[in-house]
Amino acid sequence: MDLRPLGRSGLSVPPFCFGGNVFGWTADEATSFALLDRLLETGFTFIDTADVYSRWAPGHQGGESEAVIGRWLKDRGARDRMTIATKVGMDMGQDPSGDGRKGLKASYIERAVEASLRRLQTDRIDLYQSHTDDAETPLAETLAAYDRLIRAGKVRAIGASNYSAARLREALAVAERETLPRYECLQPGYSLADREDYEAELEPLCREEGIGVISYFSLAAGFLTGKYRQAGAAAGRAREARVSAYLNPRGFAFLDLLDTVAREHGATPAQVAIAWLVARPGLTAPIASATSVTQLDEVLGGVRLALDPAASARLEAASRGSLKG
Ligand SMILES: NC(=O)c1ccc[n+]([C@@H]2O[C@H](COP(=O)([O-])OP(=O)(O)OC[C@H]3O[C@@H](n4cnc5c(N)ncnc54)[C@H](OP(=O)(O)O)[C@@H]3O)[C@@H](O)[C@H]2O)c1
């Protein structure tokens, strides 16, 4: 498989990243292990998680996804064959001594990284990402904390998720001015169903600065698979809140087009949605999750699919902006 450089980090990664929020949430431990085994077998050895996954699920505290990955890495002895991305900064609630756990202050990053390393059962994180911007902490403080982690060998490269273009630009300037590591990767939400936020300013900035991009919600939480075809179709599903926004006339019309393009290519809508992202200049690897090996195999088929240019142009024209109602 042709690997792609991740920014200027020196890391090379497959053109697809598996989204680990499902581990211990919508995929139980056995299914999670089967998914991870399949990734290893097929060479798609790049996974994304976060300390906070899946704190939103009833009875969960956060850390569930990293812990599943850690048990699998240990059981399979697979650490050296995987590229592991995780994140820090979202609200993890209070620790047992009552201290808050969120944000990007140096003192918190130092504690959070140890907890992630422990759960992942490893001594290093390949890509450590700021999960969301923290306007109250100076960028130089955060980057200096990451600098120490890189020097200690605990982190190999850093990335930013959910940053605005203005703040990412500012972070790059601070890194250069203070000789600190720069964010080598951006993780924005981006798919055929939601294009405007990334394409307006972030995409040109990343291309100009040679920053890698791993985009999340590549399948719009499942909407682009075409499995939700009428208003209310996601009712009661774990993905209801996210998917419902697309269940509107423009969204359904777009699914019809996806069906047509998929048929023309002997593929499925999910595969077309993934193939379109894989071909996007400047995008290193789309992130998507799956809750079964069958779903994963379908998604990986999309990574290998080449869309014809006329079909891509039709998809582009029909998906401008956002399909959210
Ligand atoms: N940085 C951030 O703030 C942020 C935010 C969100 C996500 N992320 C990252 O992006 C990853 C992916 O996000 P996501 O899982 O929420 O969205 P997604 O990739 O857009 O949607 C994936 C979901 O669609 C369904 N699906 C996948 N393949 C399918 C197939 N072939 N047929 C039918 N259904 C299929 C599965 O859910 P069901 O089976 O349950 O329907 C799967 O979990 C996360 O794991 C995380 O790593 C990052």
The ligand as an SDF file (V2000), in Angstrom:
LIG
                    3D

 48 52  0  0  0  0  0  0  0  0999 V2000
  -12.0060   15.2730   16.5650 N   0  0  0  0  0  0  0  0  0  0  0  0
  -13.2640   15.2080   16.8640 C   0  0  0  0  0  0  0  0  0  0  0  0
  -13.8270   16.1000   17.5130 O   0  0  0  0  0  0  0  0  0  0  0  0
  -14.0560   14.0230   16.3970 C   0  0  0  0  0  0  0  0  0  0  0  0
  -15.4530   14.0350   16.4750 C   0  0  0  0  0  0  0  0  0  0  0  0
  -16.1430   12.9120   16.0100 C   0  0  0  0  0  0  0  0  0  0  0  0
  -15.4530   11.8370   15.4850 C   0  0  0  0  0  0  0  0  0  0  0  0
  -14.0740   11.8560   15.4470 N   0  0  0  0  0  0  0  0  0  0  0  0
  -13.2950   10.7080   14.8990 C   0  0  0  0  0  0  0  0  0  0  0  0
  -13.8670   10.2360   13.7190 O   0  0  0  0  0  0  0  0  0  0  0  0
  -14.2270    8.8750   13.8700 C   0  0  0  0  0  0  0  0  0  0  0  0
  -15.4090    8.5560   13.0280 C   0  0  0  0  0  0  0  0  0  0  0  0
  -16.5540    9.2310   13.4950 O   0  0  0  0  0  0  0  0  0  0  0  0
  -17.9380    8.5370   13.5410 P   0  0  0  0  0  0  0  0  0  0  0  0
  -17.7660    7.0940   13.7770 O   0  0  0  0  0  0  0  0  0  0  0  0
  -18.7120    9.2510   14.5600 O   0  0  0  0  0  0  0  0  0  0  0  0
  -18.5600    8.8640   12.1180 O   0  0  0  0  0  0  0  0  0  0  0  0
  -18.5120    8.2050   10.6680 P   0  0  0  0  0  0  0  0  0  0  0  0
  -17.2360    7.5570   10.3700 O   0  0  0  0  0  0  0  0  0  0  0  0
  -19.0250    9.2760    9.8000 O   0  0  0  0  0  0  0  0  0  0  0  0
  -19.6810    7.0960   10.7800 O   0  0  0  0  0  0  0  0  0  0  0  0
  -19.3540    5.7930   11.1000 C   0  0  0  0  0  0  0  0  0  0  0  0
  -20.5770    5.0040   11.5150 C   0  0  0  0  0  0  0  0  0  0  0  0
  -21.3910    4.7430   10.3720 O   0  0  0  0  0  0  0  0  0  0  0  0
  -21.8640    3.3960   10.4200 C   0  0  0  0  0  0  0  0  0  0  0  0
  -21.2470    2.6690    9.2890 N   0  0  0  0  0  0  0  0  0  0  0  0
  -19.9320    2.6030    8.9410 C   0  0  0  0  0  0  0  0  0  0  0  0
  -19.7390    1.8450    7.8560 N   0  0  0  0  0  0  0  0  0  0  0  0
  -20.9710    1.3980    7.4930 C   0  0  0  0  0  0  0  0  0  0  0  0
  -21.4260    0.5760    6.4480 C   0  0  0  0  0  0  0  0  0  0  0  0
  -20.5720    0.0650    5.5660 N   0  0  0  0  0  0  0  0  0  0  0  0
  -22.7520    0.3370    6.3670 N   0  0  0  0  0  0  0  0  0  0  0  0
  -23.6230    0.8690    7.2540 C   0  0  0  0  0  0  0  0  0  0  0  0
  -23.2320    1.6600    8.2820 N   0  0  0  0  0  0  0  0  0  0  0  0
  -21.9220    1.9240    8.3980 C   0  0  0  0  0  0  0  0  0  0  0  0
  -21.3910    2.8290   11.7660 C   0  0  0  0  0  0  0  0  0  0  0  0
  -22.3350    3.1490   12.7920 O   0  0  0  0  0  0  0  0  0  0  0  0
  -23.6240    2.2560   13.1510 P   0  0  0  0  0  0  0  0  0  0  0  0
  -23.3350    0.8370   12.8110 O   0  0  0  0  0  0  0  0  0  0  0  0
  -23.7940    2.5200   14.6230 O   0  0  0  0  0  0  0  0  0  0  0  0
  -24.7260    2.8450   12.3310 O   0  0  0  0  0  0  0  0  0  0  0  0
  -20.1620    3.6480   12.0350 C   0  0  0  0  0  0  0  0  0  0  0  0
  -19.8030    3.6680   13.3980 O   0  0  0  0  0  0  0  0  0  0  0  0
  -14.3570    8.6760   15.3700 C   0  0  0  0  0  0  0  0  0  0  0  0
  -14.1810    7.3590   15.7520 O   0  0  0  0  0  0  0  0  0  0  0  0
  -13.2410    9.5480   15.8570 C   0  0  0  0  0  0  0  0  0  0  0  0
  -12.0190    8.8530   15.7400 O   0  0  0  0  0  0  0  0  0  0  0  0
  -13.3980   12.9370   15.8710 C   0  0  0  0  0  0  0  0  0  0  0  0
  1  2  1  0
  2  3  2  0
  2  4  1  0
  4  5  1  0
  4 48  2  0
  5  6  2  0
  6  7  1  0
  7  8  2  0
  8  9  1  0
  8 48  1  0
  9 10  1  0
  9 46  1  0
 10 11  1  0
 11 12  1  0
 11 44  1  0
 12 13  1  0
 13 14  1  0
 14 15  2  0
 14 16  1  0
 14 17  1  0
 17 18  1  0
 18 19  2  0
 18 20  1  0
 18 21  1  0
 21 22  1  0
 22 23  1  0
 23 24  1  0
 23 42  1  0
 24 25  1  0
 25 26  1  0
 25 36  1  0
 26 27  1  0
 26 35  1  0
 27 28  2  0
 28 29  1  0
 29 30  1  0
 29 35  2  0
 30 31  1  0
 30 32  2  0
 32 33  1  0
 33 34  2  0
 34 35  1  0
 36 37  1  0
 36 42  1  0
 37 38  1  0
 38 39  2  0
 38 40  1  0
 38 41  1  0
 42 43  1  0
 44 45  1  0
 44 46  1  0
 46 47  1  0
M  CHG  2   8   1  16  -1
M  END
$$$$
